[in-house]
Amino acid sequence: MGIEITDRAVKQLKHLSGSEEVPNNALRISVEPGGCHGFQYSYDLTEKSNFKNEEDVVFEKDGTTVIVDEISLGLIKGSKLDFTEELIGTQFQIVDNPQATSGCG
C-alpha cells in the first residue's frame, strides 16, 4: 500500500519541473516532528538524476515521480497527494490520511 497521486498534483509537478512531457524533478515528501498533532509534512523538489536513497520508496504517475522515505511512508500510507488552490495560497497537500486520527482546526 502506497499513496495515490491526484491528477491535479501530476499537473503541478509537470509545471514545476519545467516540462510537460518529461519532468526533470521529483517531489520528495517527508513527515517531520512538529505541527499541531506532533507531525508536519515537508515537500521538496529534487533533480531526478540524484534523488534515490536506499530507504526511499518511489511512486510514479503519468511521467511524474514522488519519493517518500520508508519511515514517512508508514505515517502516510493509504493517503492521497493533492494540489490545492485556495484564497490563502496554493500547496501540495496530503489528504485522506487513514493513519491520522485527527487534524488541526
C-alpha positions in Angstrom: 0.0 0.0 0.0 1.4 3.4 -1.0 0.0 6.8 -1.8 -2.3 7.9 -4.6 -1.2 10.9 -6.7 -4.1 13.0 -8.0 -4.3 14.4 -11.5 -4.0 18.0 -10.1 -0.8 17.0 -8.3 0.6 15.5 -11.5 -0.3 18.6 -13.5 1.5 20.9 -11.0 4.6 18.6 -10.7 4.9 18.8 -14.5 4.6 22.6 -14.4 7.2 23.0 -11.7 9.6 20.6 -13.4 9.7 22.8 -16.5 8.4 20.2 -18.9 5.0 18.8 -19.5 6.4 15.8 -21.5 9.5 14.8 -19.4 9.6 16.3 -16.0 13.2 16.8 -14.7 12.3 16.9 -11.0 10.8 14.6 -8.4 8.8 15.7 -5.3 10.2 14.4 -2.0 7.7 14.0 0.8 8.8 13.6 4.4 7.0 13.6 7.7 8.8 15.6 10.4 8.1 16.2 14.1 6.1 19.3 14.8 2.7 20.6 13.8 -0.5 20.6 15.8 -0.6 16.8 16.4 3.1 16.1 16.5 3.9 15.8 12.8 4.0 18.0 9.7 4.6 17.3 6.0 7.6 18.6 4.2 7.7 18.8 0.3 10.9 19.4 -1.6 11.7 19.3 -5.3 14.9 17.4 -6.2 16.5 16.5 -9.5 15.7 13.0 -10.7 19.3 12.3 -11.5 20.3 12.1 -7.9 17.2 11.5 -5.9 17.1 8.0 -4.6 18.4 6.9 -1.2 18.5 3.3 0.0 15.4 3.8 2.2 13.3 5.6 -0.4 10.1 4.3 -2.0 9.3 5.8 -5.4 5.8 6.4 -6.8 5.2 7.4 -10.4 2.2 8.6 -12.3 2.0 9.9 -15.9 5.7 10.6 -16.0 6.0 12.3 -12.6 7.9 11.0 -9.6 7.2 11.2 -5.9 9.7 9.9 -3.4 8.9 9.0 0.3 11.3 7.5 2.8 10.1 4.3 4.5 9.5 5.9 7.9 7.4 8.7 6.4 5.5 6.3 4.2 4.4 4.4 7.3 2.8 7.6 8.5 1.0 8.5 5.2 0.3 5.1 3.5 -3.1 5.0 2.0 -3.2 8.8 1.6 -3.6 11.0 -1.5 -1.1 13.6 -2.6 -3.2 16.5 -4.0 -2.5 20.1 -5.1 -4.9 22.7 -3.8 -5.6 26.2 -4.8 -7.3 28.4 -2.1 -7.6 32.0 -1.3 -4.8 31.7 1.2 -2.4 30.2 -1.4 -1.6 27.1 -3.3 0.1 24.0 -2.0 0.7 20.3 -2.2 -1.2 18.5 0.5 -1.6 15.0 1.9 -5.3 14.3 2.2 -7.5 11.4 3.3 -4.7 10.0 5.5 -6.1 6.9 7.2 -3.1 7.0 9.6 -4.2 10.4 11.1 -6.7 10.2 13.9 -7.5 13.9 13.9 -6.4 17.1 12.2 -5.8 20.8 13.1 -8.7 23.0 13.3 
